[in-house]
């Protein structure tokens, strides 16, 4: 393996060396983790001499940051983290896992507390793990771990650096150099490469493809519930409309985008997609074979496929709850509000009613029977049969028992329901 370059001479000429530049920008999430992993493999395949990780991020997901850190630790190629503006939260942790750190003047590193999707502090177990990771990341390259811990723990008091109790530590470029959390400062990449003694090396720029960018966008924690909401809402609206049109197309397209993004990001395998397709087939079969069990199995398959593709139970549960809430709310608005006001929804919603005024009759109400008398030809307990004017009628009593042969009188007729009362003899 080639030695670590610090600007000193080497047995190889500079022109024979290669530097692979990997951009680490925007939110840290699973899609970025897969991009970093593929970039490092590409750098290893090209036998580069140095990896330059250009960081400018506000942070992101803890699990994705840990995966990136593992990738950086596993490679034998020297890695320099270049903080080209900000390395906050998960970005600070990633930078600490590089072999050395350089920072632009005015750059910042720190503020690495773990928070959940609602912006609240994580539970004690996750916080304890994160503090341990921050400490280990600092110690592996000989840095004082108290500063890394102060970045993640508000209880650590470092007032001289603006991190009194209740505040997280964020170091500017001068402070980072002072406490040994940066080996040097560089105004730009060219200056940094010169300081590393690689000014004549071949620069290989790692670039995110369109598929990588799309996958990162789709797998973002905010975008996932939006896609699921559009998918479920589109399919629900399609149920109200004849044939198959725009709502159904949007619904299926959103779900396909979800799986495509997670597949490209390396989060979903073919098993998740197959399970999703099986679920759709089972639901379609349910339309032709009544019973409900097949539909339940299909719905369960779809939900399971989403969890498998996501790889994060908590995030997916929250996303599904949001999608369910949006779909239910939108369905109510479509039926109750927009359906009455907008012509497009009038075409989707059936509003015809089979009223008596329109000539529809479900049951003939025989009001002419009220007041007639007859004889119970079966015991009424309280329902049974009576004979009135040589006609057998199914009737019910007001709730009392009437024996066979007793005289009765019809007191009420409601559709097919005929109510009788026993006629008491004087």
C-alpha positions in Angstrom: 0.0 0.0 0.0 1.2 3.5 -0.7 2.3 5.6 2.2 0.2 8.5 3.6 1.1 11.8 1.8 1.8 14.9 3.9 3.7 17.0 1.4 7.0 15.2 1.7 8.8 13.6 -1.2 7.9 10.2 -2.5 9.5 7.5 -4.6 6.8 8.0 -7.1 6.5 11.2 -9.2 3.5 13.4 -8.5 2.3 13.0 -12.1 1.9 9.2 -11.5 -0.4 9.8 -8.5 -4.2 9.9 -8.5 -6.6 11.8 -6.2 -10.2 10.8 -6.1 -12.6 13.6 -5.0 -15.9 12.6 -3.4 -18.5 15.3 -2.7 -20.5 14.9 0.5 -23.2 17.5 0.3 -26.6 18.3 1.6 -28.5 15.9 4.0 -26.8 12.7 5.1 -29.1 9.8 4.3 -29.1 6.2 3.0 -28.8 7.3 -0.6 -25.7 9.3 0.2 -24.2 6.4 2.1 -24.6 4.1 -1.0 -23.0 6.8 -3.2 -20.0 7.1 -0.9 -19.7 3.3 -0.8 -19.7 3.0 -4.6 -17.3 5.9 -4.9 -14.7 4.4 -2.5 -15.0 1.0 -4.4 -14.4 2.9 -7.7 -11.4 4.7 -6.1 -10.0 1.3 -5.0 -10.5 -0.2 -8.4 -8.6 2.7 -10.0 -5.8 2.3 -7.4 -5.8 5.9 -6.5 -3.3 7.3 -3.9 -5.6 9.6 -2.0 -9.3 10.2 -1.4 -10.5 13.7 -0.8 -13.9 13.9 0.9 -15.3 17.4 0.3 -17.9 18.0 3.1 -20.6 20.6 3.3 -23.6 19.2 5.1 -26.0 20.2 7.9 -26.1 16.6 9.1 -28.7 13.9 8.8 -29.5 10.3 9.7 -27.3 8.6 12.3 -27.5 5.1 10.7 -26.4 6.5 7.3 -23.5 8.4 9.0 -22.3 5.2 10.7 -22.3 3.4 7.4 -20.2 6.1 5.8 -17.8 6.0 8.7 -17.5 2.2 8.4 -16.7 2.7 4.6 -14.0 5.2 5.3 -12.4 3.1 8.0 -12.4 0.0 5.9 -10.4 1.4 2.9 -6.6 1.3 2.9 -6.5 4.5 0.8 -5.7 7.6 2.9 -8.7 9.8 3.3 -8.7 13.6 3.9 -11.9 15.3 5.0 -12.1 18.8 3.5 -14.7 20.8 5.4 -15.7 23.2 2.6 -18.1 25.3 4.7 -19.9 23.1 7.3 -19.6 19.7 8.8 -22.4 19.7 11.4 -24.1 16.9 13.3 -23.6 13.7 11.3 -21.1 15.6 9.1 -18.9 16.2 12.1 -18.9 12.5 13.0 -18.0 11.6 9.4 -15.1 14.1 9.2 -13.7 12.7 12.5 -13.5 9.3 10.8 -11.2 10.5 8.1 -7.4 10.2 8.5 -7.0 13.9 8.6 -9.1 17.0 8.4 -8.6 20.3 6.6 -11.1 23.2 6.9 -11.8 26.4 4.9 -11.4 29.7 6.8 -14.7 30.4 8.4 -15.8 26.8 8.2 -17.5 25.0 11.1 -17.6 21.6 12.7 -19.8 20.4 15.5 -23.3 20.6 16.9 -23.8 16.8 16.7 -26.7 16.0 19.1 -29.0 13.1 18.0 -32.6 14.2 17.4 -35.7 12.3 16.2 -37.9 13.2 13.3 -39.9 15.6 15.5 -36.8 17.5 16.5 -36.7 16.1 20.0 -33.7 14.6 21.8 -33.2 10.9 21.1 -33.7 8.3 23.9 -30.9 7.5 26.3 -29.9 4.3 24.5 -29.4 6.0 21.1 -27.7 9.0 22.8 -25.3 6.7 24.7 -24.3 4.9 21.5 -23.8 8.2 19.6 -21.6 9.6 22.4 -19.5 6.4 22.3 -19.2 6.7 18.5 -18.1 10.3 18.7 -15.5 9.5 21.3 -14.1 6.6 19.3 -14.0 8.6 16.1 -11.9 11.3 17.8 -9.5 9.0 19.7 -8.7 6.9 16.6 -6.7 9.8 15.2 -5.3 11.0 18.4 -7.8 13.9 19.0 -8.9 14.9 22.5 -12.4 13.3 22.8 -13.8 15.9 25.2 -14.5 18.2 22.2 -16.2 15.5 20.3 -18.4 14.7 23.3 -19.1 18.4 23.8 -20.4 18.5 20.2 -23.0 15.9 21.1 -23.7 16.5 24.9 -25.1 19.8 26.2 -24.0 18.9 29.7 -20.3 19.2 28.9 -19.1 22.7 29.9 -16.6 24.4 27.6 -17.5 28.1 28.0 -14.2 29.2 26.4 -15.4 27.8 23.1 -19.0 29.1 23.4 -20.3 25.8 24.7 -21.4 26.4 28.3 -23.9 24.0 29.8 -27.0 23.7 27.7 -25.2 24.5 24.5 -23.6 22.1 22.0 -20.0 22.8 20.9 -19.4 24.1 17.3 -15.8 24.9 16.4 -14.9 27.5 13.8 -11.9 27.0 11.6 -9.5 28.8 14.1 -10.8 26.9 17.1 -10.6 23.6 15.2 -6.9 24.2 14.4 -6.3 25.2 18.0 -7.7 22.1 19.6 -6.3 19.7 17.0 -9.6 19.0 15.2 -8.0 20.1 11.9 -4.6 19.5 10.5 -4.7 22.7 8.5 -6.7 25.3 6.6 -7.1 25.7 2.9 -9.1 28.3 1.0 -10.1 25.9 -1.8 -9.3 22.4 -3.2 -6.4 23.5 -5.3 -4.6 25.0 -2.2 -5.4 21.9 -0.2 -4.0 19.5 -2.8 -0.8 21.6 -2.9 -0.5 21.4 0.9 -0.8 17.6 0.6 2.0 17.6 -1.9 -0.2 16.3 -4.7 -0.3 19.3 -7.0 0.7 17.3 -10.0 -1.5 14.4 -9.3 -4.4 13.4 -11.6 -7.7 14.5 -10.2 -10.6 12.2 -10.6 -13.9 13.8 -9.8 -16.5 11.5 -8.3 -19.9 12.6 -9.5 -23.4 11.7 -8.5 -25.3 10.4 -11.5 -28.9 11.4 -12.1 -30.0 8.1 -10.7 -28.0 8.8 -7.5 -29.5 12.2 -7.1 -33.0 10.9 -7.7 -32.4 8.1 -5.3 -31.2 10.5 -2.6 -34.2 12.7 -3.2 -36.7 9.9 -3.0 -35.2 8.3 0.1 -35.2 11.5 2.0 -37.3 11.1 5.3 -39.6 14.0 4.2 -40.2 12.7 0.6 -41.1 9.1 1.6 -44.4 10.0 3.3 -45.2 12.4 0.4 -44.8 9.6 -2.2 -46.8 7.1 -0.1 -49.6 9.7 0.4 -49.8 10.4 -3.3 -49.7 6.7 -4.1 -52.5 5.8 -1.7 -54.6 8.9 -2.5 -54.3 8.3 -6.2 -55.5 4.7 -5.9 -58.4 5.7 -3.6 -59.6 8.4 -6.0 -59.3 5.8 -8.8 -61.8 3.6 -7.0 -64.4 6.4 -7.3 -63.9 6.8 -11.0 -64.8 4.5 -13.9 -62.0 2.9 -15.9 -58.4 3.7 -15.2 -57.2 7.2 -15.5 -54.9 9.9 -14.1 -55.3 9.3 -10.4 -54.5 5.6 -10.7 -51.5 6.4 -12.9 -50.2 8.9 -10.4 -50.7 6.5 -7.5 -48.8 3.6 -9.2 -46.1 6.0 -10.5 -45.5 7.3 -6.9 -45.2 3.7 -5.5 -42.9 2.7 -8.4 -40.7 5.8 -7.7 -40.5 4.8 -4.1 -39.2 1.3 -4.9 -36.9 2.6 -7.7 -35.2 5.1 -5.4 -34.7 2.6 -2.6 -33.5 0.0 -5.2 -30.9 2.4 -6.6 -29.8 3.5 -3.1 -29.2 -0.1 -2.3 -31.9 -0.3 0.4 -34.3 -2.5 -1.4 -33.8 -5.8 -3.1 -35.9 -7.6 -5.6 -37.6 -9.5 -2.8 -39.4 -6.3 -1.7 -40.5 -5.5 -5.3 -41.7 -9.1 -5.8 -43.6 -9.0 -2.5 -45.2 -5.7 -3.6 -46.3 -7.2 -7.0 -47.7 -10.3 -5.3 -49.7 -8.0 -3.0 -51.2 -6.0 -5.9 -52.1 -9.3 -7.7 -53.9 -10.6 -4.5 -55.9 -7.5 -4.2 -57.0 -7.7 -7.8 -58.0 -11.3 -7.3 -60.1 -10.2 -4.3 -62.3 -8.3 -6.8 -63.3 -11.6 -8.4 -63.2 -14.0 -5.4 -65.1 -12.7 -2.5 -64.2 -13.6 1.1 -61.8 -10.9 2.3 -58.9 -13.2 3.2 -57.1 -12.8 -0.1 -57.4 -9.0 0.1 -56.1 -9.0 3.6 -53.1 -11.1 2.5 -52.5 -8.7 -0.4 -52.7 -5.6 1.8 -50.3 -7.2 4.2 -47.8 -8.1 1.4 -47.7 -4.5 0.3 -47.1 -3.1 3.8 -44.4 -5.7 4.4 -42.7 -4.8 1.1 -42.6 -1.2 2.1 -41.0 -2.0 5.4 -38.4 -4.3 3.7 -37.6 -1.6 1.1 -37.2 1.1 3.8 -35.0 -0.8 6.2 -36.1 1.5 9.0 -39.1 0.4 11.0 -39.7 3.7 12.8 -39.4 5.9 9.8 -41.6 3.7 7.7 -44.3 3.5 10.4 -44.4 7.3 10.7 -44.5 7.6 6.9 -47.4 5.1 6.7 -49.3 6.9 9.4 -48.9 10.2 7.7 -50.0 8.7 4.3 -53.1 7.1 6.0 -54.0 10.4 7.6 -53.6 12.3 4.4 -55.6 9.8 2.4 -58.5 9.7 4.9 -58.7 13.5 5.1 -58.5 13.9 1.3 -61.2 11.2 0.8 -63.5 13.1 3.1 -62.9 16.4 1.4 -63.4 14.8 -2.0 -66.8 13.3 -1.1 -68.2 15.9 1.3 -66.7 19.2 0.0 -65.2 19.2 -3.5 -67.7 16.6 -4.8 -70.5 19.2 -4.4 -68.6 22.1 -5.9 -66.3 21.0 -8.6 -67.4 19.5 -11.9 -64.4 17.2 -12.1 -65.4 15.4 -8.9 -69.0 15.2 -9.9 -67.8 12.8 -12.6 -66.0 10.7 -10.0 -68.8 10.5 -7.4 -72.1 8.7 -8.0 -74.9 11.0 -6.6 -78.0 9.4 -8.1 -80.5 8.1 -5.5 -83.3 5.6 -6.1 -86.0 7.7 -4.5 -89.8 7.1 -4.5 -90.1 10.5 -6.3 -88.0 9.2 -9.1 -90.3 6.1 -9.5 -88.2 3.6 -7.6 -90.0 1.4 -5.1 -88.1 -1.1 -2.9 -91.1 -2.4 -1.0 -94.8 -1.7 -1.5 -96.3 -0.2 1.7 -99.8 -1.6 2.0 -101.5 1.2 4.0 -104.9 -0.2 3.1 -104.4 -3.1 5.5 -104.4 -0.8 8.6 -107.5 -1.5 10.7 -108.3 -4.8 9.1 -108.8 -7.9 11.4 -108.0 -11.5 11.0 -107.0 -14.7 12.7 -103.6 -15.9 13.7 -103.0 -19.2 11.9 -99.6 -19.7 13.6 -98.3 -18.8 17.0 -96.9 -15.2 17.0 -93.7 -15.2 19.0 -93.8 -12.3 18.1 -93.6 -13.1 14.3 -95.8 -15.5 12.5 -98.7 -15.7 10.0 -102.2 -14.4 10.0 -105.2 -14.8 7.6 -106.9 -11.6 6.6 -109.6 -11.6 3.9 -108.4 -15.0 2.6 -104.8 -13.7 2.4 -101.9 -15.1 4.3 -99.6 -12.3 5.7 -96.3 -12.4 7.6 -96.7 -10.2 10.6 -95.2 -9.3 13.9 -96.8 -8.3 17.2 -96.0 -5.3 19.4 -93.8 -7.7 21.4 -96.5 -9.8 23.1 -97.2 -13.5 22.6 -100.4 -14.4 20.6 -101.7 -17.9 20.4 -102.9 -19.6 17.3 -106.6 -18.9 16.5 -106.7 -15.6 18.3 -108.2 -12.6 16.5 -105.8 -9.8 15.6 -106.0 -6.3 14.2 -103.4 -4.6 11.9 -102.3 -1.4 13.6 -99.3 -0.3 11.6 -97.6 -1.0 8.2 -94.0 0.1 7.5 -92.8 -1.2 4.1 -92.8 -5.0 4.4 -93.3 -4.9 8.2 -96.9 -5.4 9.3 -97.6 -5.0 13.0 -100.7 -6.6 14.7 -102.4 -6.4 18.1 -104.6 -9.1 19.7 -108.3 -8.2 19.9 -109.5 -8.9 23.5 -112.9 -10.4 23.9 -115.3 -8.6 26.3 
